[in-house]
Amino acid sequence: MKKKPYGNITSFLFSTAGVTAEQCSAYSAVREGDETLIKISRFIESKGTVEIEFRTSLEILSDLKNLILDNNLDLWDGFKPISFTKLDETGFRFEVIFDNKTRISAESYCKKPKGYNEGKDAVIKYFISQIGQF
């Protein structure tokens, strides 16, 4: 499959959902002028749902683009199956918008694209590395 000519990321969102709070999280990065607004929401057993928001340089958007390409997350584009059978009762949403109007969009409930666990882990590890363990 030929890869799209992606531009620079303007918006990145990866979120997970499930029947328990532990399964729900969201990681986003949005370009705002010459900065990037980062938002992280995740459940931590000892603290409940924790939300963190901070601004950082645009470099994070380049890092995220490399993460997408290195982990083949762009191949998830168009993945949207929904299963109403009880497989794992979790879902996800992944959407990236680029400045050249290209985008990657994937979402599902109870089904995952190839490489999902590795891709999810890479995204979470990267965002957490930006703030340290909280």
Secondary structure as the mmCIF struct_conf table of DSSP 4:
data_model
#
loop_
_struct_conf.conf_type_id
_struct_conf.id
_struct_conf.beg_label_comp_id
_struct_conf.beg_label_asym_id
_struct_conf.beg_label_seq_id
_struct_conf.end_label_comp_id
_struct_conf.end_label_asym_id
_struct_conf.end_label_seq_id
HELX_LH_PP_P HELX_LH_PP_P1 LYS A 2 LYS A 4
STRN STRN1 ILE A 9 GLY A 18
BEND BEND1 VAL A 19 THR A 20
HELX_RH_3T_P HELX_RH_3T_P1 ALA A 21 GLN A 23
STRN STRN2 SER A 25 GLU A 32
TURN_TY1_P TURN_TY1_P1 GLY A 33 ASP A 34
STRN STRN3 GLU A 35 ILE A 44
TURN_TY1_P TURN_TY1_P2 GLU A 45 LYS A 47
STRN STRN4 GLY A 48 THR A 56
TURN_TY1_P TURN_TY1_P3 LEU A 58 LEU A 58
HELX_RH_AL_P HELX_RH_AL_P1 GLU A 59 ASP A 70
TURN_TY1_P TURN_TY1_P4 ASN A 71 ASN A 72
HELX_RH_3T_P HELX_RH_3T_P2 LEU A 73 TRP A 76
TURN_TY1_P TURN_TY1_P5 ASP A 77 GLY A 78
STRN STRN5 ILE A 82 ILE A 82
BEND BEND2 THR A 85 THR A 85
BEND BEND3 LEU A 87 ASP A 88
STRN STRN6 THR A 90 PHE A 98
TURN_TY1_P TURN_TY1_P6 ASP A 99 ASN A 100
BEND BEND4 LYS A 101 LYS A 101
STRN STRN7 ARG A 103 TYR A 109
BEND BEND5 CYS A 110 CYS A 110
TURN_TY1_P TURN_TY1_P7 LYS A 114 GLY A 115
HELX_RH_AL_P HELX_RH_AL_P2 TYR A 116 ILE A 131
#
